């Protein structure tokens, strides 16, 4: 799969059209111009202005949905600021964002604060974007790398330091591996991508990963870079390097990506279908229309790529202002539609599995 690339002028024009602000964004993704193919879906048009912010991981997805919705519906202004998951949640709590995008669910202490903004209802999580996390590498002469979670944990913990280490050899029988020193690259900024990557390591390689899960990188050593674009650039520029990043950045940089060991004992390549299998097996932790997911990183689903994150739209189930309610339902309803999700693969995301998509679509319809 090749992502569509767009020139600087087209990207600037799209950002201006959408009213997107790059302020606070930790990534500089190209704006999307792709649109879903096939017959047009029925869209609930509304008028007015929405202001939302949060996850930069979903910036391109949100840009696509906003563009498509504004093309179908007149008299609409929708601004999404990719300020980061934490900033989006705080803006929602402060009442300055009509909904927030977050790569992690609300913390226990944040939930009541968010609920307080929803008169007669509560803040719910709607998984809308599936962002596979790629492990990309640049090692001369090495193709088709495959790594078990324990080996990956040892590499990023700094206990495996050479590419011809016995642990890497064991995962890659028959491969010729150089004695090159491993250079790990991690995010220097707090990130939902880091939060999900370290959660994967802590759940699948507990004995080898002792740094827990967090948005800030805790392990010693390695090189920090800002944003997934920064990580991709560092990996591309240094032989012997390996880093984690959102899938689209590995694709755009033309980087090789490792297959990752899953709970079924397979080494799975990163594809939209393989990532979707992991999300399809996730359990809903929330109640009713709150679709907070618990992802099984040890999934035994055949062919499942196990390192994935779900970006949620955090929105009030009830209590939205009368002038905002129809537009929130219209935009999020389009995002959850088959047409809205069909555009995702081209942008470096995985579409919601149908079993999840229908739940999200029903939850949006129930917002009142």
HELIX and SHEET records of a PDB file:
HELIX    1   1 UNK A    8  UNK A   18  1                                  11    
HELIX    2   2 UNK A   59  UNK A   72  1                                  14    
HELIX    3   3 UNK A   85  UNK A   94  1                                  10    
HELIX    4   4 UNK A  108  UNK A  115  1                                   8    
HELIX    5   5 UNK A  149  UNK A  157  1                                   9    
HELIX    6   6 UNK A  166  UNK A  171  1                                   6    
HELIX    7   7 UNK A  192  UNK A  204  1                                  13    
HELIX    8   8 UNK A  227  UNK A  237  1                                  11    
HELIX    9   9 UNK A  247  UNK A  252  1                                   6    
HELIX   10  10 UNK A  272  UNK A  280  1                                   9    
HELIX   11  11 UNK A  322  UNK A  335  1                                  14    
HELIX   12  12 UNK A  338  UNK A  342  1                                   5    
HELIX   13  13 UNK A  345  UNK A  347  5                                   3    
HELIX   14  14 UNK A  354  UNK A  366  1                                  13    
SHEET    1   A 8 UNK A  76  UNK A  81  0                                        
SHEET    2   A 8 UNK A  48  UNK A  54  1                                        
SHEET    3   A 8 UNK A  99  UNK A 102  1                                        
SHEET    4   A 8 UNK A 308  UNK A 316 -1                                        
SHEET    5   A 8 UNK A 123  UNK A 138 -1                                        
SHEET    6   A 8 UNK A 241  UNK A 246 -1                                        
SHEET    7   A 8 UNK A 183  UNK A 187  1                                        
SHEET    8   A 8 UNK A 223  UNK A 225  1                                        
SHEET    1   B 6 UNK A  76  UNK A  81  0                                        
SHEET    2   B 6 UNK A  48  UNK A  54  1                                        
SHEET    3   B 6 UNK A  99  UNK A 102  1                                        
SHEET    4   B 6 UNK A 308  UNK A 316 -1                                        
SHEET    5   B 6 UNK A 123  UNK A 138 -1                                        
SHEET    6   B 6 UNK A 256  UNK A 257 -1                                        
SHEET    1   C 3 UNK A 146  UNK A 147  0                                        
SHEET    2   C 3 UNK A 259  UNK A 261  1                                        
SHEET    3   C 3 UNK A 267  UNK A 268 -1                                        
SHEET    1   D 2 UNK A 283  UNK A 284  0                                        
SHEET    2   D 2 UNK A 293  UNK A 294 -1                                        
END                                                                             
